[in-house]
Structure formats: C-alpha cells, structure tokens
Amino acid sequence: MSINAPKLRSFVFRGDIKLIYLENVHVLSNVLYAPRELVLEDEDDFVSIFSSIPALECFSWDLFEFDNGSTEVIPTRLPSSLNCLKYLFISLTTLGEFFELSFILCSIRSSPNLEEIEIKAVTNEVVHEIPASFLDITFNHLRIFRFYDVLLQEGEMQLIKVLLAKSPALVKMVIKPCQMETNESLNVFMEITKSQRASYKEEVVYLVD
C-alpha cells in the first residue's frame, strides 16, 4: 500500500497491512508503525520504508511478527542517513535470529544524530554476535539508551558494551533483563559496569524483578 501525502506531519498505523510505502512526505517528522506482521520481500522493501522520509525525527517500530520473506540480507547501513532522527523505539516480539538483530543494527547505524534509543525484545532464540561493521561508528549525540526484556546473550551484551564505549554524551542507560537468578543478575551487572565507557557521566540502571 502506498500513501502520498505532501502535508503529512505525523503518521500512526496499527493494523494488518503488511507493508506501507510513504511517498512525497517531505515534512513528516513523527511515525509510529505497528503492523501485526511486517513482511519484506527483498532488501529494497526495508530501504523504501525510510528513504522517502527526510525530515523524520521520531520513529517507533512496534512489530508483533517479523517475516523476512524472500529477503536474504538487511543492509548494514541505509543509502542515505536519517540525519534528523532523534528518537528511535523498536519493539520486536520475535527478535532472536541474526536477521532481526541486523534490522535493529541497521536502523541505529543509519541514524548518526540519535539522542534516545529504546529497544524491547522478547525471544527464546539465540542472538548471534553483532558484525564488525557496526563497530566503526560513534554516537556523539546519544544521551539515553533503554533495553527491556533482555536475555543478555552474546549479541545483546555486545550491543550494550558498544553503546557504552561509543557514546561520549551518554547520561543514562537502563537495562531490564528477563527474570533471572539473583547471583546471575549481579554478575551481569558487574560485567556491564566494568565495561569500557566513552562517558563517565552516565548512570547505568539495572532493573531486576
């Protein structure tokens, strides 16, 4: 489905349409996109979601189910950076496979001026390690990072450590793991606090039920 709306400034979608193309939306700055299932047939589908929204400042992905369809790869970076994007929220109920992790990394890596990132992910799968191509960027404007429902597997832990090490303006990081034993929680918290940091002004908040 395509939407052509040159005067559109805010767009909220919740429903069963699997993919929406926004065209001629040069003043659109606020998007909440929550299809019940996102299906990508090829790499261009993912790129097209962003490419026509040059003024995007606030983007919220709220995806119940993510299907890569026939797509074999998500790009490491979008062809054009989302230079206006300040706030990014991603909720992926099915996060777990490398493809879904690539989806998150590409969104972050293509947004050099992000000030706030919030990720909520629920999975029973193993999250693989993040690719080396993600390690060459510094998030000079990132101030707040929130990560909820974390299993603290290798890929997730690497993402936390990379953002600590590459975010000199970071003031607050909130991590909320899934339920885990107290001793394990303490060990993970100690590992995070000992990680290399670009900013020593930030507060690391570790929430345990």
Phi and psi restraints in degrees (value plus and minus 20) as a CYANA .aco file:
   2 SER   PHI    -133.6   -93.6
   2 SER   PSI     121.5   161.5
   3 ILE   PHI    -145.1  -105.1
   3 ILE   PSI     102.8   142.8
   4 ASN   PHI    -131.0   -91.0
   4 ASN   PSI      90.5   130.5
   5 ALA   PHI    -167.9  -127.9
   5 ALA   PSI      65.9   105.9
   6 PRO   PHI     -85.0   -45.0
   6 PRO   PSI     -39.4     0.6
   7 LYS   PHI    -123.6   -83.6
   7 LYS   PSI     -17.0    23.0
   8 LEU   PHI     -90.0   -50.0
   8 LEU   PSI     109.4   149.4
   9 ARG   PHI    -132.4   -92.4
   9 ARG   PSI     -46.8    -6.8
  10 SER   PHI    -158.6  -118.6
  10 SER   PSI     117.8   157.8
  11 PHE   PHI    -157.2  -117.2
  11 PHE   PSI     105.2   145.2
  12 VAL   PHI    -146.1  -106.1
  12 VAL   PSI     105.2   145.2
  13 PHE   PHI    -152.3  -112.3
  13 PHE   PSI     109.2   149.2
  14 ARG   PHI    -155.3  -115.3
  14 ARG   PSI     105.6   145.6
  15 GLY   PHI     147.0   187.0
  15 GLY   PSI    -180.2  -140.2
  16 ASP   PHI    -124.3   -84.3
  16 ASP   PSI     -21.0    19.0
  17 ILE   PHI     -89.1   -49.1
  17 ILE   PSI     106.5   146.5
  18 LYS   PHI    -101.5   -61.5
  18 LYS   PSI     -42.9    -2.9
  19 LEU   PHI    -176.4  -136.4
  19 LEU   PSI     109.7   149.7
  20 ILE   PHI    -141.4  -101.4
  20 ILE   PSI     114.0   154.0
  21 TYR   PHI    -125.6   -85.6
  21 TYR   PSI     104.7   144.7
  22 LEU   PHI    -119.0   -79.0
  22 LEU   PSI     102.8   142.8
  23 GLU   PHI    -141.9  -101.9
  23 GLU   PSI     124.5   164.5
  24 ASN   PHI      34.5    74.5
  24 ASN   PSI      29.7    69.7
  25 VAL   PHI    -139.9   -99.9
  25 VAL   PSI      40.4    80.4
  26 HIS   PHI     -94.1   -54.1
  26 HIS   PSI     -32.0     8.0
  27 VAL   PHI    -131.3   -91.3
  27 VAL   PSI     -17.4    22.6
  28 LEU   PHI     -88.2   -48.2
  28 LEU   PSI     105.0   145.0
  29 SER   PHI    -142.3  -102.3
  29 SER   PSI     -38.7     1.3
  30 ASN   PHI    -149.3  -109.3
  30 ASN   PSI      98.6   138.6
  31 VAL   PHI    -151.2  -111.2
  31 VAL   PSI     109.9   149.9
  32 LEU   PHI    -139.2   -99.2
  32 LEU   PSI      95.2   135.2
  33 TYR   PHI    -139.3   -99.3
  33 TYR   PSI      90.9   130.9
  34 ALA   PHI    -154.3  -114.3
  34 ALA   PSI      45.3    85.3
  35 PRO   PHI     -91.6   -51.6
  35 PRO   PSI     129.7   169.7
  36 ARG   PHI     -84.1   -44.1
  36 ARG   PSI     -52.8   -12.8
  37 GLU   PHI    -162.6  -122.6
  37 GLU   PSI     107.0   147.0
  38 LEU   PHI    -120.4   -80.4
  38 LEU   PSI     101.7   141.7
  39 VAL   PHI    -139.1   -99.1
  39 VAL   PSI     101.5   141.5
  40 LEU   PHI    -127.1   -87.1
  40 LEU   PSI     103.6   143.6
  41 GLU   PHI    -107.6   -67.6
  41 GLU   PSI     -46.3    -6.3
  42 ASP   PHI    -177.4  -137.4
  42 ASP   PSI     154.7   194.7
  43 GLU   PHI     -80.4   -40.4
  43 GLU   PSI     -53.7   -13.7
  44 ASP   PHI     -84.1   -44.1
  44 ASP   PSI     -48.4    -8.4
  45 ASP   PHI     -80.4   -40.4
  45 ASP   PSI     -64.5   -24.5
  46 PHE   PHI     -85.7   -45.7
  46 PHE   PSI     -64.3   -24.3
  47 VAL   PHI     -83.5   -43.5
  47 VAL   PSI     -59.9   -19.9
  48 SER   PHI     -85.9   -45.9
  48 SER   PSI     -46.4    -6.4
  49 ILE   PHI     -79.5   -39.5
  49 ILE   PSI     -57.3   -17.3
  50 PHE   PHI    -118.1   -78.1
  50 PHE   PSI     -51.3   -11.3
  51 SER   PHI     -81.3   -41.3
  51 SER   PSI     -43.6    -3.6
  52 SER   PHI    -121.4   -81.4
  52 SER   PSI      -5.7    34.3
  53 ILE   PHI    -141.5  -101.5
  53 ILE   PSI      50.0    90.0
  54 PRO   PHI     -86.7   -46.7
  54 PRO   PSI     -44.4    -4.4
  55 ALA   PHI    -117.5   -77.5
  55 ALA   PSI      -8.0    32.0
  56 LEU   PHI     -80.4   -40.4
  56 LEU   PSI     103.2   143.2
  57 GLU   PHI    -132.2   -92.2
  57 GLU   PSI     -53.8   -13.8
  58 CYS   PHI    -154.4  -114.4
  58 CYS   PSI      98.5   138.5
  59 PHE   PHI    -149.0  -109.0
  59 PHE   PSI     108.7   148.7
  60 SER   PHI    -142.2  -102.2
  60 SER   PSI      96.4   136.4
  61 TRP   PHI    -114.5   -74.5
  61 TRP   PSI     107.2   147.2
  62 ASP   PHI    -152.9  -112.9
  62 ASP   PSI      68.4   108.4
  63 LEU   PHI    -129.3   -89.3
  63 LEU   PSI     101.2   141.2
  64 PHE   PHI     -96.7   -56.7
  64 PHE   PSI     -60.5   -20.5
  65 GLU   PHI    -160.1  -120.1
  65 GLU   PSI     115.2   155.2
  66 PHE   PHI    -140.6  -100.6
  66 PHE   PSI     102.2   142.2
  67 ASP   PHI    -144.7  -104.7
  67 ASP   PSI      96.3   136.3
  68 ASN   PHI     -97.2   -57.2
  68 ASN   PSI     -21.3    18.7
  69 GLY   PHI      32.7    72.7
  69 GLY   PSI    -144.0  -104.0
  70 SER   PHI    -116.5   -76.5
  70 SER   PSI     -15.3    24.7
  71 THR   PHI     -91.2   -51.2
  71 THR   PSI     112.3   152.3
  72 GLU   PHI    -118.9   -78.9
  72 GLU   PSI     -39.1     0.9
  73 VAL   PHI    -174.6  -134.6
  73 VAL   PSI     125.9   165.9
  74 ILE   PHI    -121.9   -81.9
  74 ILE   PSI     114.7   154.7
  75 PRO   PHI     -83.5   -43.5
  75 PRO   PSI     133.4   173.4
  76 THR   PHI     -93.7   -53.7
  76 THR   PSI     -43.2    -3.2
  77 ARG   PHI    -170.8  -130.8
  77 ARG   PSI     124.8   164.8
  78 LEU   PHI     -91.2   -51.2
  78 LEU   PSI     134.2   174.2
  79 PRO   PHI     -78.0   -38.0
  79 PRO   PSI     -54.5   -14.5
  80 SER   PHI    -144.3  -104.3
  80 SER   PSI     112.7   152.7
  81 SER   PHI     -89.1   -49.1
  81 SER   PSI     128.6   168.6
  82 LEU   PHI    -109.4   -69.4
  82 LEU   PSI      56.7    96.7
  83 ASN   PHI     -89.4   -49.4
  83 ASN   PSI     -42.0    -2.0
  84 CYS   PHI    -109.3   -69.3
  84 CYS   PSI     -33.3     6.7
  85 LEU   PHI     -90.2   -50.2
  85 LEU   PSI     102.0   142.0
  86 LYS   PHI    -128.8   -88.8
  86 LYS   PSI     -53.1   -13.1
  87 TYR   PHI    -146.9  -106.9
  87 TYR   PSI     110.1   150.1
  88 LEU   PHI    -150.4  -110.4
  88 LEU   PSI     103.2   143.2
  89 PHE   PHI    -138.5   -98.5
  89 PHE   PSI     110.2   150.2
  90 ILE   PHI    -151.2  -111.2
  90 ILE   PSI     101.7   141.7
  91 SER   PHI    -141.0  -101.0
  91 SER   PSI      95.4   135.4
  92 LEU   PHI    -144.9  -104.9
  92 LEU   PSI      85.6   125.6
  93 THR   PHI     -86.0   -46.0
  93 THR   PSI     -47.5    -7.5
  94 THR   PHI    -125.7   -85.7
  94 THR   PSI      -2.8    37.2
  95 LEU   PHI     -74.9   -34.9
  95 LEU   PSI     121.3   161.3
  96 GLY   PHI     144.3   184.3
  96 GLY   PSI     -64.8   -24.8
  97 GLU   PHI    -100.2   -60.2
  97 GLU   PSI     141.0   181.0
  98 PHE   PHI     -77.3   -37.3
  98 PHE   PSI     -54.1   -14.1
  99 PHE   PHI     -81.1   -41.1
  99 PHE   PSI     -63.9   -23.9
 100 GLU   PHI     -87.1   -47.1
 100 GLU   PSI     -58.0   -18.0
 101 LEU   PHI     -84.4   -44.4
 101 LEU   PSI     -59.2   -19.2
 102 SER   PHI     -81.9   -41.9
 102 SER   PSI     -56.1   -16.1
 103 PHE   PHI     -78.0   -38.0
 103 PHE   PSI     -65.9   -25.9
 104 ILE   PHI     -87.7   -47.7
 104 ILE   PSI     -66.8   -26.8
 105 LEU   PHI     -83.5   -43.5
 105 LEU   PSI     -61.0   -21.0
 106 CYS   PHI     -84.1   -44.1
 106 CYS   PSI     -61.4   -21.4
 107 SER   PHI     -81.3   -41.3
 107 SER   PSI     -62.1   -22.1
 108 ILE   PHI     -92.1   -52.1
 108 ILE   PSI     -67.0   -27.0
 109 ARG   PHI     -84.1   -44.1
 109 ARG   PSI     -47.2    -7.2
 110 SER   PHI    -107.6   -67.6
 110 SER   PSI     -14.7    25.3
 111 SER   PHI    -145.3  -105.3
 111 SER   PSI      58.2    98.2
 112 PRO   PHI     -87.6   -47.6
 112 PRO   PSI     -37.3     2.7
 113 ASN   PHI    -126.9   -86.9
 113 ASN   PSI      -0.7    39.3
 114 LEU   PHI     -77.9   -37.9
 114 LEU   PSI     116.2   156.2
 115 GLU   PHI    -128.5   -88.5
 115 GLU   PSI     -44.7    -4.7
 116 GLU   PHI    -166.4  -126.4
 116 GLU   PSI     110.6   150.6
 117 ILE   PHI    -144.2  -104.2
 117 ILE   PSI     114.3   154.3
 118 GLU   PHI    -152.8  -112.8
 118 GLU   PSI     105.2   145.2
 119 ILE   PHI    -145.7  -105.7
 119 ILE   PSI     112.3   152.3
 120 LYS   PHI    -147.1  -107.1
 120 LYS   PSI     101.0   141.0
 121 ALA   PHI    -157.6  -117.6
 121 ALA   PSI     115.8   155.8
 122 VAL   PHI    -145.7  -105.7
 122 VAL   PSI     106.9   146.9
 123 THR   PHI    -177.8  -137.8
 123 THR   PSI     135.0   175.0
 124 ASN   PHI    -133.1   -93.1
 124 ASN   PSI     -13.2    26.8
 125 GLU   PHI    -113.6   -73.6
 125 GLU   PSI     148.6   188.6
 126 VAL   PHI    -107.6   -67.6
 126 VAL   PSI     106.7   146.7
 127 VAL   PHI    -111.6   -71.6
 127 VAL   PSI     102.6   142.6
 128 HIS   PHI     -95.3   -55.3
 128 HIS   PSI     148.6   188.6
 129 GLU   PHI     -89.7   -49.7
 129 GLU   PSI     134.1   174.1
 130 ILE   PHI     -95.9   -55.9
 130 ILE   PSI     130.1   170.1
 131 PRO   PHI     -94.3   -54.3
 131 PRO   PSI     135.6   175.6
 132 ALA   PHI     -83.1   -43.1
 132 ALA   PSI     -44.7    -4.7
 133 SER   PHI     -84.5   -44.5
 133 SER   PSI     -36.2     3.8
 134 PHE   PHI    -104.5   -64.5
 134 PHE   PSI     -31.3     8.7
 135 LEU   PHI    -108.5   -68.5
 135 LEU   PSI     -22.2    17.8
 136 ASP   PHI    -119.6   -79.6
 136 ASP   PSI      -3.7    36.3
 137 ILE   PHI    -140.7  -100.7
 137 ILE   PSI     124.5   164.5
 138 THR   PHI    -133.5   -93.5
 138 THR   PSI     115.1   155.1
 139 PHE   PHI    -118.3   -78.3
 139 PHE   PSI      64.3   104.3
 140 ASN   PHI     -90.1   -50.1
 140 ASN   PSI     -38.5     1.5
 141 HIS   PHI    -131.3   -91.3
 141 HIS   PSI     -26.7    13.3
 142 LEU   PHI     -87.8   -47.8
 142 LEU   PSI     103.1   143.1
 143 ARG   PHI    -132.7   -92.7
 143 ARG   PSI     -51.8   -11.8
 144 ILE   PHI    -154.5  -114.5
 144 ILE   PSI     113.1   153.1
 145 PHE   PHI    -153.2  -113.2
 145 PHE   PSI     104.8   144.8
 146 ARG   PHI    -141.1  -101.1
 146 ARG   PSI     112.9   152.9
 147 PHE   PHI    -154.4  -114.4
 147 PHE   PSI      91.2   131.2
 148 TYR   PHI    -131.7   -91.7
 148 TYR   PSI     134.7   174.7
 149 ASP   PHI      37.5    77.5
 149 ASP   PSI      26.6    66.6
 150 VAL   PHI    -109.8   -69.8
 150 VAL   PSI     114.6   154.6
 151 LEU   PHI    -107.6   -67.6
 151 LEU   PSI     -29.8    10.2
 152 LEU   PHI      39.0    79.0
 152 LEU   PSI      19.6    59.6
 153 GLN   PHI    -102.3   -62.3
 153 GLN   PSI     158.7   198.7
 154 GLU   PHI     -77.8   -37.8
 154 GLU   PSI     -68.3   -28.3
 155 GLY   PHI     -82.2   -42.2
 155 GLY   PSI     -61.7   -21.7
 156 GLU   PHI     -86.6   -46.6
 156 GLU   PSI     -63.1   -23.1
 157 MET   PHI     -83.3   -43.3
 157 MET   PSI     -59.1   -19.1
 158 GLN   PHI     -83.3   -43.3
 158 GLN   PSI     -62.0   -22.0
 159 LEU   PHI     -80.7   -40.7
 159 LEU   PSI     -63.8   -23.8
 160 ILE   PHI     -80.3   -40.3
 160 ILE   PSI     -66.7   -26.7
 161 LYS   PHI     -87.8   -47.8
 161 LYS   PSI     -57.8   -17.8
 162 VAL   PHI     -83.9   -43.9
 162 VAL   PSI     -63.7   -23.7
 163 LEU   PHI     -87.6   -47.6
 163 LEU   PSI     -53.5   -13.5
 164 LEU   PHI     -84.0   -44.0
 164 LEU   PSI     -62.5   -22.5
 165 ALA   PHI     -99.6   -59.6
 165 ALA   PSI     -40.0     0.0
 166 LYS   PHI    -136.0   -96.0
 166 LYS   PSI      -6.3    33.7
 167 SER   PHI    -144.7  -104.7
 167 SER   PSI      64.4   104.4
 168 PRO   PHI     -87.3   -47.3
 168 PRO   PSI     -38.4     1.6
 169 ALA   PHI    -119.9   -79.9
 169 ALA   PSI     -15.1    24.9
 170 LEU   PHI     -83.2   -43.2
 170 LEU   PSI     111.5   151.5
 171 VAL   PHI    -137.1   -97.1
 171 VAL   PSI     -39.7     0.3
 172 LYS   PHI    -172.8  -132.8
 172 LYS   PSI     110.9   150.9
 173 MET   PHI    -146.0  -106.0
 173 MET   PSI     103.5   143.5
 174 VAL   PHI    -133.5   -93.5
 174 VAL   PSI     105.1   145.1
 175 ILE   PHI    -143.6  -103.6
 175 ILE   PSI     103.8   143.8
 176 LYS   PHI    -142.4  -102.4
 176 LYS   PSI      80.3   120.3
 177 PRO   PHI     -97.7   -57.7
 177 PRO   PSI     144.6   184.6
 178 CYS   PHI     -86.7   -46.7
 178 CYS   PSI     147.6   187.6
 179 GLN   PHI     -77.3   -37.3
 179 GLN   PSI     114.1   154.1
 180 MET   PHI    -171.2  -131.2
 180 MET   PSI     145.9   185.9
 181 GLU   PHI     -85.5   -45.5
 181 GLU   PSI     129.6   169.6
 182 THR   PHI     -78.7   -38.7
 182 THR   PSI     -65.2   -25.2
 183 ASN   PHI     -82.6   -42.6
 183 ASN   PSI     -61.3   -21.3
 184 GLU   PHI     -84.9   -44.9
 184 GLU   PSI     -61.4   -21.4
 185 SER   PHI     -79.9   -39.9
 185 SER   PSI     -63.5   -23.5
 186 LEU   PHI     -84.2   -44.2
 186 LEU   PSI     -61.7   -21.7
 187 ASN   PHI     -83.8   -43.8
 187 ASN   PSI     -61.2   -21.2
 188 VAL   PHI     -85.8   -45.8
 188 VAL   PSI     -63.1   -23.1
 189 PHE   PHI     -81.4   -41.4
 189 PHE   PSI     -61.7   -21.7
 190 MET   PHI     -84.4   -44.4
 190 MET   PSI     -58.4   -18.4
 191 GLU   PHI     -83.9   -43.9
 191 GLU   PSI     -61.2   -21.2
 192 ILE   PHI     -86.6   -46.6
 192 ILE   PSI     -65.2   -25.2
 193 THR   PHI     -86.9   -46.9
 193 THR   PSI     -42.9    -2.9
 194 LYS   PHI    -109.6   -69.6
 194 LYS   PSI     -23.5    16.5
 195 SER   PHI     -88.9   -48.9
 195 SER   PSI     134.2   174.2
 196 GLN   PHI     -81.4   -41.4
 196 GLN   PSI     119.4   159.4
 197 ARG   PHI    -149.4  -109.4
 197 ARG   PSI     123.1   163.1
 198 ALA   PHI    -106.6   -66.6
 198 ALA   PSI     -43.8    -3.8
 199 SER   PHI    -148.0  -108.0
 199 SER   PSI     114.1   154.1
 200 TYR   PHI    -123.8   -83.8
 200 TYR   PSI      -5.0    35.0
 201 LYS   PHI    -115.7   -75.7
 201 LYS   PSI     -33.4     6.6
 202 GLU   PHI     -98.8   -58.8
 202 GLU   PSI     134.2   174.2
 203 GLU   PHI    -126.4   -86.4
 203 GLU   PSI     106.2   146.2
 204 VAL   PHI    -119.3   -79.3
 204 VAL   PSI      96.7   136.7
 205 VAL   PHI    -127.9   -87.9
 205 VAL   PSI     100.4   140.4
 206 TYR   PHI    -133.8   -93.8
 206 TYR   PSI      91.8   131.8
 207 LEU   PHI    -119.7   -79.7
 207 LEU   PSI     103.5   143.5
 208 VAL   PHI    -148.7  -108.7
 208 VAL   PSI     111.6   151.6
